[in-house]
Amino acid sequence: MSRFEKLLLGMKQNPKNVSFEELDKVLKKCGFERRNPGSGSSHYTYAHPQLMDILTVPKSRPVKAVYVKRALQLIELLDKEGD
């Protein structure tokens, strides 16, 4: 099992204890593009060319579970489209 797979599995098992850096690494590895926040904002936006949905995540430590769960949903959606 690779480091990426271990990280993804850990996020699925415990979405409450995920740092922004870990979530960012997983999303980038899955092909999401990150847009940095505009002036005065702390929210990063992630988009994937194959998906209509976007994900906006505040840079806080740890990231709230709701954002991690939504990211995992989008990753699963990508896996289903890839099959």
C-alpha positions as CSV (number, residue, x, y, z in Angstrom):
1,M,0.0,0.0,0.0
2,S,1.5,3.4,-1.0
3,R,1.7,6.5,1.1
4,F,-1.1,8.0,-0.9
5,E,-3.4,5.1,-0.3
6,K,-2.6,5.1,3.4
7,L,-3.4,8.8,3.6
8,L,-6.7,8.4,1.7
9,L,-7.7,5.4,3.9
10,G,-6.8,7.4,7.1
11,M,-9.0,10.3,5.8
12,K,-11.9,7.9,5.3
13,Q,-11.5,6.3,8.7
14,N,-11.1,9.6,10.6
15,P,-12.2,12.7,8.7
16,K,-12.1,14.8,11.9
17,N,-8.3,14.7,12.1
18,V,-7.1,15.9,8.7
19,S,-4.7,18.8,8.2
20,F,-5.1,21.2,5.3
21,E,-1.8,20.1,3.8
22,E,-3.0,16.4,3.8
23,L,-6.3,17.3,2.1
24,D,-4.5,19.5,-0.4
25,K,-2.0,16.7,-1.3
26,V,-4.8,14.2,-1.9
27,L,-6.9,16.5,-4.0
28,K,-3.9,17.5,-6.2
29,K,-2.9,13.9,-6.6
30,C,-6.4,13.1,-7.8
31,G,-6.2,15.8,-10.5
32,F,-7.9,18.8,-8.8
33,E,-6.6,22.2,-9.6
34,R,-6.3,24.7,-6.7
35,R,-7.1,28.3,-6.9
36,N,-5.5,30.5,-4.2
37,P,-7.8,32.8,-2.3
38,G,-8.3,36.4,-3.3
39,S,-7.4,39.3,-1.1
40,G,-8.8,39.0,2.4
41,S,-10.0,35.4,2.0
42,S,-8.7,32.2,3.6
43,H,-10.7,29.8,1.4
44,Y,-9.1,27.7,-1.3
45,T,-11.1,26.5,-4.3
46,Y,-10.6,23.1,-5.9
47,A,-12.0,22.2,-9.3
48,H,-11.6,19.1,-11.6
49,P,-11.9,19.2,-15.3
50,Q,-14.2,16.2,-15.3
51,L,-16.6,17.5,-12.6
52,M,-19.1,20.3,-12.6
53,D,-18.8,20.6,-8.8
54,I,-16.2,22.7,-7.0
55,L,-15.0,22.4,-3.5
56,T,-14.2,25.4,-1.3
57,V,-12.1,24.7,1.8
58,P,-11.0,27.2,4.5
59,K,-7.4,26.9,5.5
60,S,-7.7,25.9,9.1
61,R,-6.2,23.3,11.3
62,P,-7.6,20.7,11.4
63,V,-10.0,20.9,8.5
64,K,-13.6,20.3,9.5
65,A,-14.9,16.9,8.8
66,V,-17.7,18.2,6.5
67,Y,-15.1,19.4,4.0
68,V,-13.1,16.2,4.1
69,K,-16.3,14.1,3.5
70,R,-17.3,16.3,0.6
71,A,-13.8,15.9,-0.9
72,L,-14.0,12.1,-0.5
73,Q,-17.4,12.1,-2.3
74,L,-15.9,14.0,-5.2
75,I,-13.0,11.6,-5.4
76,E,-15.4,8.6,-5.4
77,L,-17.4,10.3,-8.2
78,L,-14.2,10.5,-10.2
79,D,-13.5,6.8,-9.6
80,K,-17.0,5.9,-10.8
81,E,-16.7,8.0,-14.0
82,G,-13.3,6.5,-14.7
83,D,-14.7,2.9,-14.7
